[in-house]
Amino acid sequence: MIFKYFALGKVYYHMNRFTDAKDALSFAMKCRSDRPADFINELLARTYLGLEKPEKALDVIRQIPPKRQRPYICWTLSDILISTGDFDSAQNGLVRSLDRGPMSRH
């Protein structure tokens, strides 16, 4: 169920149907087991950003522990911080993504 509703949320997200995406991704979050599902948090945060709710997006993305924040999560966090006007923290997040490995240097 988790992957089915994540995929549905992703489709809705790319169709700019952010409310439907939020509903599908929120349900996917409820279906997850003990395994980390950081990819759901990341897309749900982007969805809240699309809904122009950066504070809610920040709450969702910050549920991911810093040690598990892969570069794409750092990029999303930086996008959210930029939308709130916190440019210094956004820059720090992008620099942190560089430290995660050479694949994130682009």
N, C-alpha and C positions, 0 to 999 in steps of 0.2 A: 504494500500500500504506500509506503514511504516514497518509493521511486515513481510510482504511478502519479501521485499527486504533485511530486516535485516536477515531473515532466509536464503535467498539465499547467502548473504555475509558470513554468518557463515559457510555454507556448503563449499563455495569456500575457505574460510580461512583454514578450516580443511583439504582441499585437497591440500594445499600449492599453490593455484592459487591466489596469493596475488593481482595481478593487477585486476582480475575479482572481487575479494572481495572488493577492494577499490572502483570500479565503482558501485557495488550494494549498498554498505554502504553509499557512497556519495549521491546516489539517494534517499536512505531512509532518509538521513538527510534533503534533500530538501522537502520531503513529510511530515515531522513532523509538527504538529500544535504547539500551544502554550505550550503544555504539555512537560515537560522535557523528553528527550530521552537519558539519560546519558549512557545507555548500548550501544547505537550506537557509541557514541564518544569513549568509551573504546575499542570496537572491532576494530574500524577504527584506533585508535592509535596502537593497536597490529599489525594490518595489515601493517601500515607504518613501524613498527619495523621489520616486516618480509621482507619488501622491502628495508631494510637497510637505512631508512630515519628517523633517530631518532629526528631530529629537527622538522620535520613535525609532527611526533607522539607527540612530546611535545606540539606543538601548539594546536593540537586537544584535548589532554587530559586536558590541562589547560583552556579550554573553560568551564569546569565543575567547578562551584563555590566550594570553599573548604568546605563549610557547607554541600554540597550534595555529597561529595566524600565518597562513601561507601568503605569498606575494599578492595574489589576487584579492585576498581579504584586506591586506594593507592598502591596496589601491582603492577599494570600496570605502574603507574607513576614511581615507584622505579625501575622496569625493564628498563624503558626508560632511567632513570638517570644513571643507571649502564652502559648502552651501550654508554653513552656519557662520562663516566669516573668520574661522579660526585657522588662519593661513600658516602660522608657525607650527602648530600641531600637525597639520596636513603635510607640511614639508618633512617633519620628523618621521611621519609614517611612511612616506615614500623613500626616505633614506634608509629606514629600517628594512624595507622590502629589498633594497640592494644587498643588505647584509645576509639575507636568507639564501642567497646563491646566485651564480652567474646567469641563470635562466631568466631572472627577473630584471636584468639590466636594461632590457629594451623599454 
